[in-house]
Amino acid sequence: MLIKLGKFLLMAISILSLIGCVNLNKLQAKQIEEKLSEMYDGEKFEVLALGNRFRPLTNDTVTAFVKSKKNGCCV
């Protein structure tokens, strides 16, 4: 009984942490799109993927794959 409860709690915590990651991804994608738009004179961009956050000492960077909406070129 105690083992089943422990497994359930572990699964619930894992699912809830993933929900937080989705919100963080949306926020960071929007920030990246806005910053690139400022840098490239109002050109619109779309973030395709985010990742590479697992760095031991510096957790303030993220790798993003971005596509220009104007010409479809990936950066």
C-alpha positions as CSV (number, residue, x, y, z in Angstrom):
1,M,0.0,0.0,0.0
2,L,2.8,2.4,0.9
3,I,4.7,1.6,-2.2
4,K,1.7,2.2,-4.4
5,L,1.1,5.6,-2.7
6,G,4.8,6.5,-3.3
7,K,4.6,5.6,-7.0
8,F,1.4,7.6,-7.4
9,L,3.0,10.7,-5.7
10,L,6.1,10.4,-7.8
11,M,4.0,10.2,-11.0
12,A,1.8,13.2,-9.9
13,I,4.9,15.3,-9.2
14,S,6.4,14.4,-12.5
15,I,3.3,15.4,-14.5
16,L,2.9,18.7,-12.6
17,S,6.5,19.6,-13.3
18,L,6.0,19.0,-17.0
19,I,3.1,21.5,-17.0
20,G,5.4,24.1,-15.6
21,C,7.9,23.4,-18.4
22,V,5.2,24.0,-21.1
23,N,4.5,27.5,-19.6
24,L,8.2,28.2,-19.4
25,N,8.7,27.2,-23.0
26,K,5.9,29.4,-24.2
27,L,7.3,32.4,-22.3
28,Q,10.8,31.9,-23.5
29,A,9.7,31.4,-27.1
30,K,7.8,34.6,-27.0
31,Q,10.8,36.5,-25.6
32,I,13.1,35.0,-28.3
33,E,10.7,36.0,-31.0
34,E,10.4,39.6,-29.7
35,K,14.1,40.0,-29.3
36,L,14.9,38.7,-32.8
37,S,12.2,40.9,-34.2
38,E,13.9,43.9,-32.6
39,M,17.3,42.9,-33.9
40,Y,16.1,42.4,-37.5
41,D,14.0,45.5,-38.0
42,G,10.6,44.0,-37.3
43,E,10.9,40.7,-39.2
44,K,8.7,38.0,-37.7
45,F,10.1,34.8,-36.4
46,E,8.7,31.5,-35.2
47,V,10.4,29.3,-32.6
48,L,10.4,25.7,-33.7
49,A,12.1,24.1,-30.7
50,L,13.8,24.9,-27.4
51,G,16.2,22.8,-25.5
52,N,19.7,22.4,-23.9
53,R,18.9,23.8,-20.5
54,F,20.7,21.2,-18.5
55,R,23.9,23.0,-17.6
56,P,25.3,22.6,-14.2
57,L,26.5,26.1,-13.3
58,T,24.8,28.4,-15.7
59,N,21.1,27.8,-16.0
60,D,20.4,31.1,-17.9
61,T,20.9,29.9,-21.5
62,V,18.6,28.0,-23.8
63,T,19.2,26.7,-27.4
64,A,16.4,27.7,-29.8
65,F,15.7,26.6,-33.4
66,V,14.0,29.5,-35.1
67,K,12.4,30.0,-38.6
68,S,11.8,33.3,-40.3
69,K,8.2,33.7,-41.3
70,K,9.2,35.9,-44.3
71,N,11.5,33.5,-46.2
72,G,11.2,30.3,-44.2
73,C,15.0,30.1,-43.5
74,C,15.9,28.3,-40.2
75,V,18.4,29.9,-37.9
